[in-house]
Amino acid sequence: MNSVGLEEFIQVLELVAMKNKGFFIFKVDGERERNIYTFILNMSTSNDVVIRKDTDSMREGMEYFFSELERLGIYP
């Protein structure tokens, strides 16, 4: 995980979203004081799986997403 940057992370999520006919959103919310980063992945072909993480750390959000994808057995 230490060698994965934001660009590679987005490429992986793009592949997962395309494969599962879903969408991926990464948002930075400047109006919030906490949890300014929001990560959302919705996959309609995988029993309507939705993964969401609001966090103050991009790294934490990326790690959470990779762990959830692995837990669910979803790969690009």
Contacts in CASP RR format, 6 or more apart in sequence:
PFRMAT RR
TARGET T0000
AUTHOR 0000-0000-0000
METHOD contacts of the structure
MODEL  1
MNSVGLEEFIQVLELVAMKNKGFFIFKVDGERERNIYTFILNMSTSNDVV
IRKDTDSMREGMEYFFSELERLGIYP
1 62 0 8 1.000
1 63 0 8 1.000
1 66 0 8 1.000
4 12 0 8 1.000
4 62 0 8 1.000
4 66 0 8 1.000
5 62 0 8 1.000
6 58 0 8 1.000
6 62 0 8 1.000
9 62 0 8 1.000
9 65 0 8 1.000
10 24 0 8 1.000
10 26 0 8 1.000
12 76 0 8 1.000
13 24 0 8 1.000
13 41 0 8 1.000
13 65 0 8 1.000
14 24 0 8 1.000
15 76 0 8 1.000
16 24 0 8 1.000
16 41 0 8 1.000
16 43 0 8 1.000
16 69 0 8 1.000
16 74 0 8 1.000
16 75 0 8 1.000
16 76 0 8 1.000
17 23 0 8 1.000
17 24 0 8 1.000
17 41 0 8 1.000
17 43 0 8 1.000
19 76 0 8 1.000
20 43 0 8 1.000
20 44 0 8 1.000
20 45 0 8 1.000
20 46 0 8 1.000
20 49 0 8 1.000
20 74 0 8 1.000
21 43 0 8 1.000
21 44 0 8 1.000
21 45 0 8 1.000
22 41 0 8 1.000
22 42 0 8 1.000
22 43 0 8 1.000
22 44 0 8 1.000
22 45 0 8 1.000
23 40 0 8 1.000
23 41 0 8 1.000
23 42 0 8 1.000
24 39 0 8 1.000
24 40 0 8 1.000
24 41 0 8 1.000
24 42 0 8 1.000
25 38 0 8 1.000
25 39 0 8 1.000
25 40 0 8 1.000
25 41 0 8 1.000
26 37 0 8 1.000
26 38 0 8 1.000
26 39 0 8 1.000
27 37 0 8 1.000
27 38 0 8 1.000
27 40 0 8 1.000
28 36 0 8 1.000
28 37 0 8 1.000
29 36 0 8 1.000
29 37 0 8 1.000
29 38 0 8 1.000
30 36 0 8 1.000
34 56 0 8 1.000
35 54 0 8 1.000
35 55 0 8 1.000
35 56 0 8 1.000
36 56 0 8 1.000
37 54 0 8 1.000
37 55 0 8 1.000
37 56 0 8 1.000
37 57 0 8 1.000
37 58 0 8 1.000
37 61 0 8 1.000
38 52 0 8 1.000
38 53 0 8 1.000
38 54 0 8 1.000
39 51 0 8 1.000
39 52 0 8 1.000
39 53 0 8 1.000
39 55 0 8 1.000
39 61 0 8 1.000
39 62 0 8 1.000
39 64 0 8 1.000
39 65 0 8 1.000
40 50 0 8 1.000
40 51 0 8 1.000
40 52 0 8 1.000
41 49 0 8 1.000
41 50 0 8 1.000
41 51 0 8 1.000
41 52 0 8 1.000
41 65 0 8 1.000
42 48 0 8 1.000
42 49 0 8 1.000
42 50 0 8 1.000
43 49 0 8 1.000
43 50 0 8 1.000
43 74 0 8 1.000
46 72 0 8 1.000
46 74 0 8 1.000
49 72 0 8 1.000
49 74 0 8 1.000
51 65 0 8 1.000
51 68 0 8 1.000
51 69 0 8 1.000
53 60 0 8 1.000
53 61 0 8 1.000
53 64 0 8 1.000
53 65 0 8 1.000
55 61 0 8 1.000
55 64 0 8 1.000
69 75 0 8 1.000
END
